[in-house]
Amino acid sequence: MTRRGFSVNCIFSMATMPQFVPSEVVHDLDFPQREAAFFYGLFLRGHSADKLRRDIEVPPVVLAKWHREAERDPQLRDIFTRMVDYRRHVLAIFDILVGSDSHHLRVQ
């Protein structure tokens, strides 16, 4: 601290500190059905299934960023892997819901 009372520490120090992942975020990854149901609700309201699939998928740019972050901090690798697996699971459930919906539409 200086005489004026402001910190002279680097303001960027937080960027190098280990990331804390709140426990509620980790627990949210246990229920992909909820998120798939949310996206399915959007589909039923007229949103494009392809656009929703793109929203569910993790974009390649984000995957590359997460890969770089995991190389810098190996502790993040597990959570990133879990997040990608979760999104893939959400997408699989969403595809099943959309497929079953289109099947019912053809029968009628």
N, C-alpha and C positions, 0 to 999 in steps of 0.2 A: 504494500500500500504506500502511496505517496502522501505528502502532507495534506493534499487536497482531498484525500479519502477515496480515490479511485484505484482500481487494481491495475498493476502493470504486467500481470501475467498475460500470456498469449491467449487471445480469445478463441483460438482454434484448438486448444488443448482437448476439448470435448470430442473432437473428431477422431482422436487416437485412442480414446478410452474404450474398453470393452462394452459392447452393446448388452443391455438388459432386456430380455423378452418377458413381458408380464405374463403371469401364469394364466390369466384369462384368455390371452391370445393362443397359448398352447392348447388350452382346453377347447377353444373354438375349432381347432383343427380336428377334433374328434367327431364332428357332426357335419359331414359334407352333404348329407341329405337336406339339411336346412337351407344351405346356400343353393343347392340344385333346385329346391322347391321355390325359392325366391326367383331364380332365373326362369323357371317354368311359368310362374305367375306372370312375369313380363311377357313371355311368349304368348300366353293365353290372351293378353291384352293387346296383341297385335305387333309386338316387336319381332324383327326378323331373327329366325333361328341361327342363321349364319353370323349375324352381328353379335348375338348373345354368345355364341361359341368363341368368337374372337375376344369378347370381354372376359370370358372364363379362362381362356388359355393364358399362360405366362408368355409374354412376347419374347422373342429371341434376344432383343436388346437387354431386357431385364435379366434374362438367364445369364447372359455374358457378364453383366454387372455383379450379379450374385456370385458367379464363379470367381471373379477377381476379389470380391470381398472375402470369400471363403478361403482363398489362398493367403490373404493377409491375416485373417483371424480364423483358424481351423475350428474353433468352437462354434462358429456360425454355420458350418457345413451341414450339420445335422438338422438345424431348423430350416435351412433353405431346401434341403432334400425333402423334408417333411412337407413344406409348403407346396413344392412342385407336385409331389405325390397327391396331396390333398386336392389341388386344382385339377389334376387329371381324373381323380375320383369324382369330383363334382361334374366334370364334363361327361364322364361315362354315364352317370346317373341322369344328367340332363338329356343326353342322347336317347336313353331308354324311355324317358318320359315323353319326349317329342315323338319318338317312333311309335309308342303305344297310342299317343293322341292321333297321329295320322292314320294309324290302323283302324281306330274306331270311326274316324271320319269316312273312310272308304266303305265300311260295312253299312253305314246308314245310307 
